[in-house]
Amino acid sequence: MTHTHNNLAFVFPGQGSQSVGMITDLANNYPEVRQLFTIASDVLSKDLWQIVTQGPETELNQTYNTQPALLAAGVALWKIWCKHSTVRPAWLAGHSLGEYTALVCANALSFEDGIKLVAQRGLLMQAAVPAGVGAMAAILGLNDAQIIDICAAAAEDEVVSAVNFNSPGQVVIAGNTAAVERAMLACKAAGAKRTVPLPVSVPSHCALMLPAAEQLDSYLQNTVFNVPDIPLLHNVDVMTHADPVAIRSALKQQLYQPVRWVDSVKWMAEHGVTRFVECGPGKVLIGLNKRIVKEAEHYTFYDSETLNTTMEQLHD
């Protein structure tokens, strides 16, 4: 028998958490990993597990490979957790791509359809902005309003905007490469501690992704969505949705509007969450979440050691 813990949320990471060799340790001990990657590989007609385990890194980092690889890894970790623990969260959320992982884990979306959707999402994103035309950068040490104003001034006749509100003092900007570079210089002049170009192939969550979002919408309309088993908080509006029409709308908007991660984590904390578990490769979200709600407990699992530790800490 499973038990829902009302003070517990599971969160799923997005792009940037991938690495060659991720979750191979778990694959040696839990058959769910290889089973899911076999299904994903069949859906995509390519050996996704080989890309994850052997690379090269440049191949894994192509967004149309990154997205299904991270979704498969996140779902595998969730299935391992559900098989070996009776503890269940009251809330789910995912950062950008991680929202699709959360939808699969909430049984709102089948795994096969999730793989198809995110692979298509990656292809559409890549096609919308040719390589070199767009860029993203992390801005550290300025407040949100400063960055929004700087981007508005730096855009000129191009696109640059704040797109990921990740934690207090850490905002990601995206847009045309030259406009992003202008905004980075202006942020430095305004006192930013650091401006860090991100190694991404597409500028996510900005207006340049609107054509991709319009095309993605037709795939969303032809995909079956169900009411989530576990309430799931969406990035774009910091709301939960049970209606498949509203879920599709949120996913379409998410592609060209900002990820409101700070608001999402604060919302869950305000609704009683005191323990957050990052379910996915790496530990990007745990670092962000610790800065958003310092008083909460934060856990992550991505290999056998961290899985066992988190299970010991969170038990009935």
Buried (B, 14 or more C-beta within 10 A) or exposed (E): EEEEBEBBBBBBBBBBBBBBEBBEBBBEEBEBBBEBBBBBBEBBEBBBBEBBBEBEEEBBBBBBBBBBBBBBBBBBBBBBBBEEBEBBBBBBBBBBBBBBBBBBBBEBBBBEBBBBBBBBBBBBBBEBBEEEBBBBBBBBBBEBEBBBBBBEEBBEEBBBBBBBBBBEBBBBBBBBBBBBBBBBBBBBEBEBEEBBEBEBBBBBBBBBBBBBBBBBBEBBEEBEBBEBEBBBBBBBBBEBBEEBEBBBBBBBBBBBBBBBBBBBBBBBBEBEBBBBBBBBBBBBBBBBBBBBBEEBBBBBBBBBEBBEEBBEEBEE
